[in-house]
Amino acid sequence: MQSLRSKVQGAKSNWRLANGKVLFAVFFLLFAFSYAFGQQSSKGKPRFVPGQVLIKYKPDVSVADINAKFGTHPVVRNERLDLVRCHTSNMDSLLAACKADPDVVYAEPLYLYYAQEMRDTPSQIDMPLLMATPQTPVVPNDPRFSSLYGMQNSNDNDIDAPEAWGKQTGSASILVAVIDTGVDYNHEDLQSNMWRNPGESGGGKENNGIDDDGNGYKDDYRGWNFVSNNNDPYDDNQHGTHCSGTIGGIGNNGKGVVGVNWTVKIMPLKFLSREGSGTSEDAADAILYAANMGAMISSNSWGGGEKSQAIEDAIRDANTKNHLFVAAAGNESSNNDATGSYPANYDLPNVISVAANDRNDNLASFSNYGRTKVHLSAPGVDILSCRPNNLYQLLSGTSMATPHVAGAAALIAAHFPGITHTQIRTRILGAVDRKSQFSDRVATGGRLNVNNALTTSPLVGGTTVLGNTPNTTGPYVVSTNIVDDTPGVSGVLHWVINNATSDSVVMSAQGNDAFRGQIPGQALNTTISYYITARDAGGNLARDRTYTFRITTETGQPGGACCGNAAVSMGWNGKRNKSVEVPVNLAILALPVVVYVVWRKRSR
């Protein structure tokens, strides 16, 4: 009997040991996988497609001449962008040859860009003199609205969406292009807000194999898939659907969430693959498609690539077509003033660069920033929105902040018929809630407030941010834009020298809402603070934020690399802080051991 009991106990012990080993292995694999997944960063991802180069030739160079230059090199001509894409085994040699070729305008690698998303995550304040007129908030019946802190927050750190909805809930005449991974156009909270191309719809035009509207794309009745070059821009990732829900989740329909616009039209343009990456050529094609097809606004939650002339040219062309390009600042926790992040860093009048903040109006740990290159912040941490197949999901990233701003732009366009894209930009930048925590992080010093942007009082936005300079001669030129709902607005530039002597000058109107003023030269070691006030014909007054710079021979700009602790980010495109990351990583890897030891003790 004793021998049998010993055998049974031995068998149980062996069973526990075997199962313990299995449990340990499962935990180890799970944590190793989550660790590896969490450590992905755009800085470690490919920057361009190997062996592929984009080349732009001068207009008088013929196709035959171009083909002769390449000989046996495979060449693909993109007539829409007027570019040539060449495959080569020696990129450096080809780029050098193009640089020396007088027929070439520019040549560059085929750059790669990535969705700016973080996977599943759980001083004195400058204020405008005049804020928006108080408005009775309008709250929709969407069941998950209470989870949308970016729209309405108990601590009022939000974009004041319900107050804005008291004035405007959106319009089906406003078209927003979501240039992304595609969109689930059948989602219950998006379907009726999806755009259909009138030139390719009805009478069987949708799939007749004919380019009925003559735009170069056959059967593009609901947008375009630039990855697969077909007419199905369905989201096989989730990123674009999530962004679309923030822009235009159907409002007051008793389902899911609500977007900044209850009603709008969303144009899905897929250039990012299932894996969330896409090329500069496809991005440029998508931008031009959006502008050419009448989208006044595009939401661009992607980046991480190099500066591409092809993309810059496309955004510049879109600017001539009344198109506002809203872009994610990036998720590397880095200073965009020092290290460019594209496309957000293009210095063009139709670009808005967006940082991300949390529910307490703190800049997100992963968010890029920049005193001159990043314009404002918007909610981007733990944002609930749509996911394909009628699901909903929390995501974080400057990707999630960007559609808040793109959505606000669409709401402004609906509220002010006939407004231009640059006037929308000025309203967005001039209407932020200014907070001390943003003062040296973004150009406006504030976070998006869509209700303020709907004011009928003047707004000042896009003011020149002057940096430190050794120039004692001057003048120091300050430009800005001032918008109002009626003509007759004026601007005054005020400045203070060393917190003592003050002066001002009436700014000269430059046309198209632009104003210009000058501060006279000052001696070395002078500190100059300046701001702008605007007054409309009705006497309503508004004030821009205060900016400060110094006359000095010292290097560096005020606020250029300021403030706060180094960021730790464990998600996609996160910049990693090794001093904190190493112990965190060790703790993660040690956790399965701890679990196994506890299990062994309890099983005895």
N, C-alpha and C positions, 0 to 999 in steps of 0.2 A: 504493500500500500504506500509506504513512504517513497519507494522508488517511483511509483506511478505519479504521486503528487509532485515529486521533483521534476519528472519529465514534463508534466503539464505546466508547472511554473516556468520551466526552461523554455517551453514552446511559447508561452505568453510573453516571456522576456524577449525572445527572438522576434516575435511578431511586433512587439512595441518598438524594438530597435529598428526593424526593417521599415515600419511605418514612420518612425521618427526620421529616418534617413530620407524617405520619400517626401515627407512634409518639409524637411530642411531644403531639399533640392527644389521643390515647388516654390517655396518662399524666395530662395536665392535667385531662381530664374525670373520670377515676377519682379523682384526689386532690381535685378540687373537690367531687365528690359526697360522698366520705368526710368531708371537712371540714364540708360543710353538714349532713350527717347527724349528725356527732358533736357539733355545737354546739347541738342542740336542748335546751331547758331548760324545766321547768315554769313558770319565771318569765316566759317569753315566750309561753306558751300561753294561750288564752282561759280566763277564770276563771268564766264563766257562759254559758248559752245566750241569745243576744240575743233580746229581746222576750218572754221567758217568766218568770213569777213564780209562786212557790208561796205560797199563803195558807191559814192555819188560822183558822177562825172558832170562836166560842164555841159550845158544844154546843146552845144553845137557838135558834140561827139556822137557819131552815129552808132547804131547797134552793130553794124559790120566792123567798125573800128574797135569797138569794145570786145567783140568775139575774137578778133585777130590778136588782141593784146594777151588773151588768156590761153590761146592755143588749145591744149588738151585739158586744161582745168575745167571742171564742171561749173557752169554759170547758170544762175536762176535770176531772171529779171523781174523786179517788182514794179510794174508800171504805175500802180497807185501811189507809191512813194518815190518813184523815179530813182530807184536804187538797184544795184546789182549785188546779189549774194554769191560769193565765190567759195568753193570748197578747195582746200589746199592742204598739203602735207607739211608745209613750212610757213606758218603764219607770220613769223618775224620777217622772213624774206619778202613775202608778199606786201606786208604793211610798209616796209622800207621802200619797195619799188613804187608803191602808190604815192608815198610821200614825195618821191623824186619826180613823179609824172605830172607835168604841167596841165594835163587834161583832167586831173582828179581834184575835186573840191575837198573831199575828206574821205578817209577810210578808217574803219574801226572794227574791233571784234564784234561778233554777234553776242551781245551781252545778255546775261540772265538776270531775272528779277524774281522776287519771292513774296508770297502773301505775308503781310506784316501782322501776324497773329500769334498770340501766346495760347497754347492749347489749354483746355478746361482748367480754370483756376478758381479754385474757389477765390516891426517897422511901421510906418504909417501907410495906410492904404489910400491910393489915389482914386477918387471917385468922380464920375462925371457930375457936372453941376446940375444937369437935368436928366432924369431917368424917364422911362416910358410911363404914360398915364396908367394908373392902377386899373386893372381889368378883372372882372369877375371870372375866376377860373372855371374851365369846362373840363370835367373829368369823364372819360369814355367808360363804356361798360365792359371793356375787354378784361377778362378775369385775371390776367397776369400783369395788369397795369401797375399794381402796388409793388411789384418787384422791379420796376423800371426806375431806379433811383435817379438816373440821369435826367429823366423827364420831370419827376417830382420827388423831392427828398424832404424828409421831416426836418432836417437842419438847413434847408433852403440852399444847399450847395447843388444846384441843378440848373437846367437851361430854361426854366420857367415855361415849360411847354403848355400846361393847362391855361396859364394866363394868355399865352399867344393864341391858343385855340379859341379863346373868347373873341378873337378878332378874325381868325382865319384858320381853316382846317385843311386847306390844300385845294388843288384843281387838277382835273384830268387833262388840262391843256398844257401842263408843265411836264417836260420830258427829262428824266435823269438817266444817264447811262451808267450802269454798274460794270466797270471794266475789271474783270475778276475771274473767278473759277466757273462762272456761269450762275444761273439762278434756277431753283426749282419753280418753274412757272405754273405748276399745278398745286402749289402749297395753298392750304385753306386760307391763310392770312395774306396771300400775295396775288392770287390768281386774277381777281378783277382789277388789280392795279398794274397788270403787265401790259406792256406796249405791243401793239400790232402794227406792222408797216402797211399803211393803206394802199401803197402801190403794188403790194404783193399779196393782198388779201381779197377774198371773195371771188366767186366764179371759178373756183378751182385753181386759182393762181398760186396757192400755197406750195404746191409740189408739182408744178407742170414742167419743171426743168428749163424755164425761160426767165431771163432777167427782165421782168415786166416793167420795172421802174427805171431801168438803164443805169443803175448805180454801180455795176460791176460785180454784183453778187446775185446769184440765181436763188430765187425762192426764199429770200431772207425776210420772211413774214413775221418773225418774232426775234430778230437779232441775228447774231452770227457766232459761230465757233471757229476761231482763228487757229486753234490747236489742230483740229481735224479738218479744217477748211470745208465745213458743211453748215447747214442751216439749223442745227440743233444745239443751242447753247445751254443745255441742261447741266446743272451743277453736280459733278461726280466727286466733289470734295466736301463742301458744306460752307466754305468761307463766303462765297458770293451771296448765298441765300441768307446767311446771318446778317451781312451788311445791308441787304435789301430790306430786311424786316425793320431795321432801324430807320431807314429812309422812308419807307412807305408800307409798313404793316397796316392792313386795312383797319380803320378806326371805327369804334362803336359797333362792331359786328358780333359782339358776344363771344369772340374766340381769341384765344392766345394773347398776343401782345398788340401794341399799337406803335406805328412809326411816327416820326416827327410830322409827317403828312398823313392824314387819314385817307386822302385821295390824291393820287399822282399817277404818272405813267413811268414804269421802270423798263429801260431797254437793256436786256442782258447781252453783254459782249464778253465771250469767254476767250481769254488769251492765256490764262494760267491752267496748267494741266491738273490731273487728279492729284498729283504730288504737290501742287501749289507753286510750280515754277513756270516761267514763260520767257520768251525772247524779246529783245528790243524791237525786232522787225514786226512781230505780231502786236506788240504794244502800240507801236506807231500806227499800224494799220487800224487798230481799234479806236485810237484817239481820233483819227481822221474820219472814220466811219461815223462816230458819235457826232462830231461837229457838222459833217456834211448832211447828216440825216435829221438835223434840227434839235439835237439834245443841247439844252442851254447849260447843263451842268453834268459833270462826270465825277463819280466817286472812285478814287484810286487808292485802294488799301494794299499797296504792294510797293516793293523797293528793294534796297540792298545791293543794287548793281552799280556799275560805274556810270559816269556821265556819258550819255549817248547823244551824238549830234542828231541822229535820226529821230529820236524821241523829242528832243528840244525843238527841232524844226516842226514836228507835228503839233506840239502844244502852241508854238508861235503861230502856226497857220490857224489853229482852232481859235486863237484870240481874235483873229480878224473876222470870225464867224459868230461872235457874241457867245463864246463858250468859256465857262468857268471850270478850272481844273483843280479839284480838291484832292490833296495828297497826304498820305500818312508820313509823319516825320521819321519813323523808324523805331525799332525796338532794341537798340544796342546800348542804351543808357549813355549815349555819347553826345558831344557838343557838335551840332551841325555847322556852327560857325567855324570850327576848326577842321572838321572832317566832313566832307560833303556826303549827303545821303540823297540819292536820286530815285524818283523824279521830284521829290519835295524841294530840293535845293535850287531848281531852275529859277533864275532871277527874271521872271516874266510877269507882266501886269495881270495875268489871269490865273496865277497860281496862289493857292492858300495851303500852307503847310501846317499840319495839325499834330500836336502832342496829346498825350493821354493823362488823365487824372483819375483819382479814386473818388469814393463817395464822400470823403472829407475834404475835397478840393486840394489834396496833396498830389504833386506830380508823381505819376506811377514810377516805380523803381526801374522798370525796363525802358521807360520812354526816353527818346532823344529829346533834346532841347536846343535852344540857340537864341541869344538875345536879338539877333538880326534875321536869322534864316528861318526860324520857326515862328509862326504868326500868333497862334493862340492854342489853348488847350480845350479839350472836350472830354466828357466821360468815356473811359476806355478800360476800366477794370471791372470784371464780373458783370458783363453786360448780357442780359437775357434777350435773345432774339430767335428768329426762325431757323430751323434746320430742315433739310430735305425730308420728305415723307410725312409732312404734317407734324413734325416734332419741333421742340424748342430746346435751346441750349445756352449755357453761360460760357462766354469766351472773353478773353482780355487781349489788349494790344492797341497800338495806334490805329490798327485796322478797324477797331470797334469805335474809336473816337471819330475817325474820318466821316463815316456816314451820318453821324449827328450833325456835322457841319454841312455836308452835302444836302441833307434833309432840310436844314434851316434855310439854305440858299433857295431850295425849291419853294418853301413856304413864303419866303420874301417875294419871290417872283410871282406867286399866286396873288399876293396881297397888293402888289404895286404893278399892275399891267403896264407893259411898255418899258419897264425898267431894264437897264443894260447890265451885262454881266459884271462890269467893273463897279457899277453902283451897288450891286448886291455885295460884292467883295468889301466895299467901304462900309456898308451897313453892318456886316458881320464883324469886321475888325473894330469898328467904332462903338459897338454895343456890348462889348464883353463886360462881365463882372470882374473888376480889377481886384486882385488879391495880392498881399505881400509875398506869398509863397511863389507867385508867378512873375514877380517884378523883374528879375534878372534872368528868367528862364525862357520867356517868349516875348516877342516884340511888343505885343499889346499889353503885356502884364496881366492878362486875364483869361477867364474861361468863358466859353460860348454862352450867350443869353439870347435866345431867339425872340423873346418877347420885347426886349429892348430894341432889337433890330427892326421891329414893326412900328416904331415911334414916328410921329409926324413932325417931331422936332429935328433940328440938324444933328448930324453925326460926323465925327472926324475920324478918319482911318487911313492907314498906310503911310503914316508919318515917317520921314527919314530918321533912322536911329544913328546918330553921329557917334563915332568911336573916338578914343583918345588920339591926339594928333600933336606933332611938334610944330605945326604951322601957326606962327604968331601973326602973320599978315592978314589972314582971313580973305574974304568973308567965309563964314561957315553957312553953307546953303541948306535950308530946310524946305522940303517939299511935302505936300500932304494932299489928301482928297477930302472934300466936304460935300455931303449929300443932304438934300432936304426934299420934302414933298412939293415945295413951291419954289419958283425962281427968286433971286434976290438975296442969296446967302453971301456972307462975307466972313473973312478969317483974319485973325490977329495973332502974330507970333510974339510971345512973351519970353524974356529970359532974365535970369538972376546971376550976378557975378559974385562968386565966393560967399553966397548966402547973405549978401549985403545990398549991393546996388542992383536995381531992376530997370528994365526998359522994355519997349515993345515997338512993333512996326506993323502997319497994315499989309497983309500979304497980297501980292498981285495975282489976279485970276489968269490962269493959263489955258482955259477952255477945257471942256469935258470933265468938269468938277475938280480940276487940279489947281492948286494954289502954291505960291512960292514966296519965301522970305529969306532974309539974310541977317546973320549975327556978325557984327564987326569983329576984326581980329583982336586978340588979347595976348597979354604977356605970358611967358612960361609960368607954370605952376598955378595957373588960374583954373578954377572949377566953374563950369557953366551948366546951369540947369535951365531947361526950356520947356514950354508947353504951348498949345494952340487953343484959342477959343473961337467959336463960330456963332454967328447970330443970323437968324433968318428975318424975313420982312415983317413977321409978326412980333419980333422982339424976343423970341425964344432963344435961349443961350445954351451952348454945350461946351464942354472942355475935354480936351485930350489928356492923356496921362502925362506925367512929368518925366523927361529924359535928362540924363546927366552925362557929361564928358569932361575931360581935362586937357589942358594944353601942357603937354609934357613930352620929354624925350624917352620916358620909360616905355618899355614894350608892354603889350597886352591891352585888352579892352575891358572896360568896367562890366563886371558880370560875366565875362567870357567863359570862365571855367569855375563857376562859383558853387558853393553852397551845398550843404547837406552831406550825407554819408554816401559812400560808394554803393552802387546798387547791386543787388544779388537777384538774378533771374534764372530760373531753372527751365524755362520754356523755349519755344522756337524763337530764333533770332535774338536771344538774350545775350548781353555782354556779361561775361563771368568774372566774378571777383574771387581770385584764388585764395586770398587770405581768409575768406569766410567759407569758400566752397569746399576746401579740403576737409575740414572737420565735418561739414555737412555730409560730404560724400562718404567719409569713413563711417559716420553714424548710419547712413543708409545701408551700406554693405554689412555692417555689424548686426543690423536688426534681425536678420534670419537666425543668427547664432543665438541671440538673446531669446527669441521665440522658441528655438529648439531646446535650450537649457531649461526654460520654464516648463515646457511640455514634459520633459524627462522627469523633472522633480515632481510634477503633479501626477505622473503616471505610475510612480513607485508606490 
